[in-house]
Amino acid sequence: MNGRIVVEQPGNSVVTDLGRHRGPRFGLPVNGALDQFSARAANILAGNPDNAPLIEVTALDFRMRPDRDLLIAVTGSPLTLTVGGREQSQWEPVSVRAGEAVSIRGIHGGLRAYLAIHGSVDAPLLMGSCTPDTVIGFGLKLGEGTVLDIRRSVAPLRQPYLDLPLFRLGLQRPAMGPELLVDVTDGPDVAEFGESAGLLFEAGYTVSGRSNHIGLRLGGRLPERLSTAEVLSRGVPVGAVEVPNREELLVLHRGRGVTAGYPVLAVATSMGLDALAQARPGDVVRFRKTTVAEATQAYRAAMAQLDALRKTVTTVFTLLGVGGEPQWRELPPGIAI
């Protein structure tokens, strides 16, 4: 252990990872970071494995202070990131000196931010995952004064002459804003809605303030189910678009239970779920029909982008000696190359 972080303003924040993938077979939700692309990117930019524990900040301002030098990265929704009162860039590695306050303020255009720390932090595990589960009361929800143990310290990385950040990695950031486009594939019960199933793609749906990590509630013109037969409780995927009544749609997110008894009209894709993770109450969601093959291709393209980022970060960190000795040195003045 190399030091600790003290949370001074928790807002609404938890320590999480990519989810409890062994959970569903035991009746537990997968949970995990709701915006998986942003969470993966944050860990990669901080030089961590994709699934390392990191901090998910939802909607409200957050502040922490370490007692050791750190290297961090913040991704997700647009916001103002400051370190020691100086504004810093998102989606880039950022150095933090011991004692400097790290503040996330003014989350806008989205709902969630992800803060990764090089070397990660210690957190309790259940089935190999630290992701919180509100149903069973497991997980590390941060409060004022919470202390997190940090595993590594990294001396500040700065351009030695102009005092500029070393990194401009150019990762393509996901689109966010008050209107979201979400790709979906046909659900198992789409035939039961007849021609009215097309309504899903004709109008926008407004995100309700009652939405959470279990599911998003959306108001708008609803397709009507033609069958009146009871739907038996059965396993449902993350991303299931259900029509529980004539008042709203329900899109099940990563905190959903593993079974449900409502008709499933469609299923949001992995990338669509990341977009929904950033949906704020009052935002408008529009659905676009896609196929499993097209959704798979889009997901692979996103993962390829993260793989390329990982290679770049690994190369730069190795040269700079992050996690080891630097593999370059400055030549004395007057030495010809």
N, C-alpha and C positions, 0 to 999 in steps of 0.2 A: 504494500500500500504506500502510495507516494503523497497522500494528502487528502483533503476533503473539500467539499463545496457546501456552503450554507445557503439555503433558499431563503431569501429576504421577502419576496413577494410571489406567492405561489400562483395567484390567479386560479385557473382551472387546469392543472397539469398533473401528469402521471408519468411513471417510468414504464415503458412498454417495449415490445419487439415486434416481429412480424407475425406472431400468433402462436396459439397452442394447437398445432396441427394434429396432435394425438388426441385432442379433447373430444371431437365429435363421436368417436367410436365408444367413448365412455359417457356420452350424453352431455358433454360440456361444449359451449360455443368455442369457435376458433379465436374470436376476438383479435387483438393485435392492432397495430397502427392502422387507422382507417384509410389514410392516403399512403398506400404501400410504395408507390414510385418515389414520393418525396422522402419517405423514411429511409428507403434503400440509398437514395442519393446522398442524404445527410451522412449516413455511416460511411459511404465510400469516400466522400470528400474529407471526412475526418480520419481516414486511414483504418477503418474498422471493417470486420466482416459485416455483410448485409444484415445479419440477424442479431447484431449486438444490441444490448439494452440502450435506449435513448429516451429523451424527454419529449412527450407530446403535449403541446400547449394549445388549448382550445379557447379561442375568442378573447380571453382577458389578458391583461399585461402580466409579465413575468420578470423577476429579477433574481439573480444569484451572485455569489461572490466566492471565488476559490482562494485557498491559501497557498497554491502552487501555480507555476506557469502552466497554461493549458493551450491546446489546439482544438478549436471547435468548428462546427459548420451548422448553419441554420438554413433550412429549406421550407417549402410549403407555401402558405399564403403570403402575399405581399405584406410587409410590416416595416417598422423602423428598428434596426438592430444597432445598439451602441455598446461599446466596450470602453470602460473608463471615461464615459461621457463623449467619446468620439464615435461618429456614425461609421458603420462598417457594411460591407456588401453581404447580401445573402447568396446562397448557392456557390460559395467559395470558402476555402479553409481560412480561418481567422485566428490569429494569436491573441492570447489573453495573458497579461502579467499577473502574478500573485497579488491579491488584494483589490484588483480592478473589478468593478461591478459589470456584469453582463445583463443587459436589459433588452427585452422584447416588448415593443409597445405598438399600439395602433394597428392591430391585425385588421386588414380590410381586403375586399375583393375575394375573400376566401374565409375559412373558419379555423384552420389548424396549421400550426407550425411545428417543425421538428428540429430539436437541438441535439446534435451528436457531439460527444467528447472523445478525443483520441484516447484509446485504451478502454473506453466505456466506463460505466459505474457499476458498483455492486448492487444487486437487487435479489430478493428472494425468488426461488423458482418453484413452479408446480408443473410436473410433466415436462421438464426441460425448458419451460418458458416463464418469463417474468410478467407477461401480459396480464393486466388486471381483469378480474371477473366479478362484476357487481352482484351477480346472483348469489354466488357462494361467499362473497366478501373477501376475496383474495386480491392482493396487489398493493403496489406502493403509490398511493395518492399523496402528492406533495402538499405540505402545509408550511406556514411561516415557521422558520427555525429548523426545518428538516435538514439533516446532515447526510450528504451522500459521499461515500468513500470513492476516491478516484484512484485508478490503477497505475497511471503513468503521468509524468510531467514532461512537457516539451518546451524547451527554451524558445523565446520569440523568434519567429521567422520573418525577417524584413529584408528588403533590398538594401544593401549596405551603404549606398551613396545618396539616393534620393528619398529614402524613407517611404517608399511606396510598397504596396502589397506585392508579393511575388507571383500571385496566381491570377490568371484570367482564362479560365478553362472553357468557357463558352458553351456550357451544357444548355440544351434547348429546354426551356422551362414549360411546364404544362400550362395551358390556357385556363384562366380563372376569371370570374366576374359574375354579375347578377343574372346572366343568362347562360345556362349550361346545356351542352349537347351530350347526351348519354346514349351510347350504342347498346342495343338489346337484341337478343336472339329470341325466337319463338319459345314460349313456355309449353309445358306438357298439356295444358288445358286450353290452348288458344282456340281450338275448334269449337269449344263450347260457347264462344262469344260471337260466332258468326261474323257477319259483315261489320258489326259494331267494333270488332277488335281493331279496325283501322283508325278509330278515334284516338288511339294511343299516340299516333304519329301526326295527327292533324292540329293539335292545339298544345299550348304550354300548360304546365302544372306548377302550382305555387307551393313552395316548401312551407310546411306548418312549423310553428314554434314548438310544437310537441315532439318534433323529431329528435332522435338521439342516436347513439352508436348501435342500438338494436335495430332500428329501422327508421326510414324517412317517411313521413306522412305528407301526401301531396294532394292538393285540391284542384279540381278542374272537371272537364267533361269526361265522364266515366263510361267505358264500354260496359254493355249489359250482358250478363251471362244468360243464355237461353235455357239451360238445364236448371231444374230445381232440385236435382238429386243431391243428397248430402255428400260433402267431400270428407272422406275419412282422414284422420290425422296420419301423416306420412313424413318421410324425410324430405327436407327442402334445402336447396342450395343457397349459399350466400349470393345475394343479388336477385332473389326471386321477387318479381313484381306481382303482388297479390291484389285482388279486388275483394276486400272483406265486406264491404257494404256499398251503398249508393252515395256515400259522402266523400270518400277519399281513396286514393291508391296507397298501398303500403309497399315500400321497397326494403326488403330485409337486408341489413348490413352485417358486418362481421360479428356483432354481438348477438345475432339472432339465435333462438333456440334451434335445435336440430330437427324438430318436427313441427308441423303446422297443419291446419285443416281448412285453408282457404284456397280457392282456385288460383293457379299460377298462370297469368296471362303471358308473361315474358320473363327473361332472365338477363340482368345487366351484366355486361362483360367486365373483365378485370379492370380495364382502363376506365370503363364507365363508373365502376365503384370508386376509383380514385377521385374522379370528378365529383361524385356525390358526397365524398368525404369533406369537400370544401364548400358545400351548399349551405348558405345562411338562410334563416327564416325570411321569407319574402322573396327569395330568389326564384326565378322561373326555370324549370327543367323541361327540355324538349327531348323526346326520344327519337332515335333513328334506328331503323331495322337493319340488322346485319346478319351474316351467317357465322357459323362456328369456325369455318375456315378463315374468313376475313378477320374475325376477332382474334384467332390464334396468330395470324400474321402480324396484326397490330401489336399484340403483346410481345411477340418475338422481336419486333423492331425496337420497342421500348427497352427490352432487356439488352439488346445489342448496343444501344446507346449507353446504357449503364456499364456494360462490359468495357466499352472503349474508354469511358471515364475512369474506370478502375485501373486500366493499364496505364493511363496517363498519370494518375495520382500516385500509383505505385512507383513508377519511374522517377517522378519528381521527389517523392519522399525518400526514396533510396539514395538519390544523389545528395539530398540535404541531410541525410543521417537521422531522419525521424524514425525512432525505434532502434537506432544503431549508430554506427560511425558514418560520417559523410564520405561519399566516394568521389569527392572533388576537393581541391585545395587552391587557394589563391597563390599565384606566383609572386615572388619578390619583385620589387620595381627593377626595371632594367633587363629582365629576362626576356629574350626574344622567343616567340612561339614559331 
